[in-house]
C-alpha cells in the first residue's frame, strides 16, 4: 500500500464518515443548519484531539522566549567557536527541559490531519459550487455502511450558503462580506493570544549599545529589533491574507478556520517560565 492509499484509508475516508455521521444525527434531530453544525462539531473534535500538541507548543514557545537573552549571550560569547556554541546551546536546552526538534515533529504530525479535514470539506462543498446529486454520490461511495448514505446536502446555515464564496456577495447578499472580516479578525486575536510575550531580560538586552568613541548610541537595529518588527507585521499581514482566502473560498471552510481560531484564543495561557 502506497502513501496515498494509506492516507486515504487512515485519514480521509474516516473523516468523511465522521462528518456524514454528525450530519445525519443533526438532520434527524431536526436541528437547523445541520451541515454547518456538523462542520463545527468535526472541527472541534479534531482541535480537542490536537490540544496536547498545541499546549506543548505554546509552553515550548514561552520557554524559548524566556531563554532568548541567554542564547544571545552565548552567541556573543562563543561567536568565534561554532562547535562550542552548539554545545553550550544544547546544554542550556537540556537544563530548561526543551527539545528544539520536538516543535518541528509536532507541526509535521498535525499537517496530514489539517490536509484531510480541508480536502473532506472541499469534497462536501464541491469546491465552491452548489451541492448536487453528483456530490452526494461521491460522498456515499466512501461511507462504511449503506445506512450512512445521504441525499443532496442542505448547505444553508443561518442565512449563509456554505458552498458558495463571499466573492459571490453580489448574487447572494452583502452579508457574505462579514465572513472574511470575521475570519481575519479571529486570526488576529489567535496570533495575539498564541504569540509569547517578550521576557523582561530580552527587553533589556535589546537596548542600543553606547559607542564611547562617538559619544552616542549605536543606531544599528539589532536582531531583536528585526524579530519584533516581523512579529508586528505578521499580526497584520497574516490575518489580511487569511481574510482574503476566506473571501475566495467556500464559507464552510471559513467556519473550519474560525473554530480553530476560537479554540486558540480561548486556550488557557501558560505561566511565564522564570529564568
C-alpha positions in Angstrom: 0.0 0.0 0.0 1.5 3.4 -1.1 1.4 6.6 1.0 -1.6 7.9 -1.0 -3.7 4.8 -0.3 -2.6 4.8 3.4 -3.6 8.5 3.7 -7.0 7.7 2.2 -7.7 4.7 4.4 -6.4 6.2 7.7 -7.4 9.8 7.5 -9.5 10.9 4.5 -12.2 8.2 4.5 -12.7 8.1 8.3 -13.0 11.9 8.3 -15.7 11.7 5.6 -17.6 9.1 7.7 -17.4 11.1 10.9 -18.8 14.2 9.1 -21.6 12.2 7.5 -22.5 10.6 10.8 -22.6 14.0 12.5 -24.7 15.5 9.7 -27.1 12.5 9.8 -27.6 12.8 13.6 -28.2 16.6 13.5 -30.5 16.3 10.5 -32.6 13.5 12.1 -32.9 15.5 15.3 -34.2 18.4 13.2 -31.6 21.0 14.1 -31.5 23.9 11.7 -28.2 24.3 9.8 -27.3 20.6 10.3 -24.4 20.7 7.9 -22.9 23.8 9.4 -23.2 22.3 12.9 -21.6 19.1 11.7 -18.6 21.1 10.4 -18.3 22.9 13.8 -18.6 19.6 15.6 -16.0 17.8 13.5 -13.5 20.7 13.7 -14.0 20.8 17.4 -13.3 17.1 17.7 -10.1 17.4 15.7 -9.0 20.5 17.6 -9.6 18.9 21.0 -7.7 15.8 19.9 -4.8 18.1 19.0 -4.9 20.1 22.2 -2.0 18.3 23.9 0.2 19.2 20.9 -0.9 22.9 21.0 -0.4 23.1 24.7 3.1 21.7 24.4 3.9 24.1 21.5 2.8 27.1 23.5 4.8 26.0 26.5 7.9 25.5 24.4 7.4 28.9 22.7 7.3 30.7 26.0 10.3 28.8 27.3 12.2 29.8 24.2 11.2 33.4 24.6 12.4 33.3 28.2 15.7 31.7 27.1 16.4 34.2 24.3 18.6 36.6 26.4 20.7 33.6 27.5 21.0 32.3 23.9 22.1 35.8 22.7 24.7 35.9 25.5 26.1 32.5 24.4 26.1 33.6 20.7 28.2 36.7 21.7 30.5 34.8 24.0 31.3 32.0 21.5 30.8 33.8 18.2 34.2 32.5 17.0 33.7 28.9 18.1 30.6 27.4 16.4 31.2 24.0 17.9 31.4 25.3 21.5 28.3 27.5 20.8 26.3 24.5 19.8 27.4 22.5 22.8 26.5 25.3 25.2 23.2 25.8 23.5 22.3 22.2 23.8 23.4 22.2 27.4 21.0 25.2 28.0 18.1 23.4 26.2 18.7 20.4 28.4 18.7 22.4 31.6 15.4 24.1 30.6 13.8 20.8 29.5 13.4 21.8 25.9 13.9 19.6 22.8 14.3 22.0 19.9 13.4 19.3 17.3 10.1 18.4 19.0 8.4 21.6 17.8 9.0 20.5 14.2 7.9 17.0 14.9 4.6 18.2 16.4 4.0 20.5 13.4 4.6 17.7 10.9 2.2 15.4 12.8 -0.6 18.0 12.5 -0.2 18.7 8.8 -1.8 15.4 7.5 -4.8 16.0 9.8 -5.3 19.5 8.5 -5.0 18.4 4.9 -7.5 15.6 5.4 -10.0 17.9 7.0 -9.6 20.6 4.3 -10.0 18.1 1.5 -13.0 16.5 3.1 -14.7 19.9 3.4 -13.8 20.6 -0.2 -15.5 17.4 -1.3 -18.7 18.2 0.6 -18.7 21.8 -0.6 -17.8 20.9 -4.2 -15.0 23.5 -4.5 -17.4 26.4 -4.0 -20.1 25.2 -6.4 -23.6 24.4 -5.4 -24.2 20.9 -3.9 -25.8 18.3 -6.2 -26.7 14.7 -6.5 -23.2 14.1 -8.0 -21.6 15.4 -4.9 -23.8 13.1 -2.7 -22.9 10.2 -4.9 -19.2 10.8 -4.4 -19.7 11.0 -0.6 -21.9 7.9 -0.4 -19.2 5.9 -2.3 -16.9 6.5 0.7 -19.3 5.6 3.6 -18.7 2.4 5.5 -22.4 1.5 5.8 -25.4 2.0 3.5 -27.3 3.3 6.5 -24.9 6.3 6.4 -25.9 7.3 2.8 -27.2 10.8 2.4 -29.3 12.7 -0.1 -28.5 16.1 -1.5 -27.0 18.2 1.3 -28.7 21.3 2.6 -25.8 23.8 2.6 -27.7 26.6 4.3 -26.5 27.7 7.8 -28.3 30.6 9.4 -28.6 32.7 6.2 -25.4 31.6 4.6 -24.9 29.0 1.8 -21.8 27.2 2.9 -21.0 26.0 -0.6 -20.5 29.5 -2.1 -17.8 32.1 -1.7 -18.1 35.6 -0.2 -16.9 36.9 -3.5 -20.3 36.0 -4.9 -21.9 38.5 -2.5 -23.5 40.3 -5.5 -25.7 37.3 -6.1 -26.3 36.1 -2.5 -26.1 39.3 -0.4 -23.7 41.7 1.1 -23.9 40.0 4.5 -21.4 37.5 3.0 -18.7 40.1 3.3 -18.9 39.7 7.0 -17.2 36.3 6.6 -13.7 37.5 5.6 -13.9 40.3 8.1 -14.7 38.0 11.0 -12.2 35.4 9.8 -9.4 37.9 9.6 -10.3 39.4 13.0 -10.2 36.0 14.6 -6.9 35.2 13.0 -5.5 38.4 14.5 -6.7 37.5 18.0 -5.4 34.0 17.6 -1.9 35.3 16.7 -2.1 37.7 19.6 -3.1 35.0 22.0 -0.6 32.4 21.0 2.4 34.7 20.4 4.7 34.6 23.6 5.4 37.8 25.3 9.0 39.0 25.4 10.7 38.3 28.7 11.9 41.4 30.6 15.5 40.4 30.2 15.1 40.3 26.5 13.9 43.9 26.6 17.0 44.9 28.5 19.3 43.1 26.0 17.5 44.9 23.2 18.8 48.4 24.3 21.2 50.1 21.8 24.8 49.8 22.9 26.7 53.1 23.7 29.5 53.9 21.4 32.2 55.6 23.6 34.3 56.7 20.6 31.4 58.6 19.0 29.8 59.6 22.3 26.4 58.3 21.2 24.3 55.2 21.0 24.6 52.8 18.1 21.5 53.2 15.9 22.0 50.0 14.0 19.0 47.7 14.5 19.7 44.5 16.5 18.3 41.1 15.6 15.7 41.5 18.3 14.5 44.7 16.6 14.0 42.8 13.4 12.2 40.0 15.2 9.9 42.5 16.9 9.2 44.2 13.6 8.5 40.9 11.9 6.2 39.8 14.7 4.3 43.1 14.5 3.9 42.8 10.7 2.8 39.2 10.9 0.0 40.2 13.3 -1.4 42.4 10.5 -0.3 40.7 7.3 -1.3 37.1 8.2 -4.9 38.0 9.2 -5.3 40.0 6.0 -4.0 37.1 4.0 -6.4 34.6 5.7 -9.2 37.1 5.2 -8.5 37.3 1.5 -8.5 33.5 1.3 -11.9 33.3 3.1 -13.2 35.8 0.6 -12.3 33.5 -2.3 -13.1 30.1 -0.7 -16.4 28.5 0.3 -18.0 29.8 3.5 -17.9 26.3 5.1 -14.1 26.4 5.1 -14.2 29.7 6.9 -16.2 28.0 9.7 -13.4 25.5 10.0 -10.8 28.2 10.2 -12.8 30.2 12.7 -13.5 27.3 15.1 -9.7 26.6 15.2 -9.1 30.3 15.9 -11.7 30.4 18.7 -10.1 27.4 20.4 -6.7 29.1 20.2 -8.0 32.4 21.6 -9.7 30.6 24.5 -6.8 28.3 25.2 -5.6 28.8 28.8 -2.4 30.8 29.0 0.8 29.1 30.1 2.6 30.6 33.0 5.7 32.6 32.2 8.8 30.5 32.8 11.3 32.0 35.2 14.8 32.4 34.0 
